[in-house]
Amino acid sequence: MVLRLMPLLLLALSKPTFSLDNGLALTPPMGWMAWERFRCNTDCLNDPDNCISEKLIKAMADKIVQGGYKDAGYQYVSIDDCWLAKERDSNGKLQPDAARFPSGIAALAAYIHNLGLKFGIYEDIGTKTCAGYPGSYANLETDAQTFADWGVDMLKLDGCYANASYYAYGYPAMSKALNKTGRPIMYSCSWPAYIQTPPYDTIAKYCNIWRNYGDIQDNWSSVYSIIDHYGNNTDKFAEIAGPGQYNDPDELIIGDFGITYDQWRAQMALWAIYASPLIMSVDLRNIDPSAAKILLNRNVIAVNQDPLGKQGRRVFKGTIIETYIRELKGNSMAVALLRTTDGPTPVKINRSLEDLGLSVATSYDCYEVFEGSFIGTLSPKDDVSVWLNPSGGVYFMLCHPNPSPSNI
């Protein structure tokens, strides 16, 4: 294990970085978050198994361990909005809803730590959270210390109920407050999602990961709109990503209700290409086995967790397919071909490696990522022929310069 960690440490020490100086998120963080699947369900009387409560969070933490997700690299178990009481306590500190979190947040964090996992929590930079609970405005240092005292390992800080001019002060101020506690707390900012022209260089100085698009919804239109936004990269935010500082396109909805099996695979592949945090939002108690297999795929996770930490990019956008590539360590390349159109039948696509952006080496050993199957040793002029299903069909390929040791 020490030998596997050393390259990451050396990379972090040798690569100039502007990221929050907490030594966290050297590769994209992985975990589970409540929001997309469970939203702000506080009705524990009528829906006790699915309301935002310590019971739900403990159940998901248990399943992360039992289902093999922890072993695959998923670490963080995070509450989103609606965990709070409507008022601060008599000392001005945040407190959880006593009925839904009767043991308190520190006890919940300890339960998760005892499973070998990390605990994440949600707050807002404004006067209220997006759902109307107490925000951290004017209480940044108090709240940071409260989170540290509770044993929090990750803070997601939203941007509702604040003036745009406040973000440039508030987000860095919370970053400094978290550092001041002395506890390593991975910091997720929603700063760029709330302004027109995000100052990504500055954001990366203070945040480990950051949301820069609207909330993901449980449908393919939403998923693809995020993929397309990242493909456009209009603010050049991809160039900022690296160890300790990553763009966050939002949660994985693989295993939920609104997208197909092919679209599940497409989201997983593109989140790997984009060096995105892999934060699941699904009910792990009854997840479809095929969805679990996608989320647990070690080959895809290895691409996502590549220590170079370089975000991929879209290199071709056509009327039927799009091509995305990501540079990995050792001049290896991950490539995703994505079909974006509807239609009654699959379409056959022929592309040379050179067309796909692979021209550094004279030949490559290429593999299909999801199954780990060997495609062949190909020159840049050689074609790859694939069939892509309608609306979200994806082909995910990893190519290593030959000769080169395989990562798959």
Order of alpha helices (4+ residues) and beta strands (2+ residues): alpha-beta-alpha-alpha-alpha-beta-alpha-beta-alpha-beta-alpha-beta-alpha-beta-alpha-beta-alpha-beta-alpha-alpha-beta-beta-beta-beta-beta-beta-beta-beta
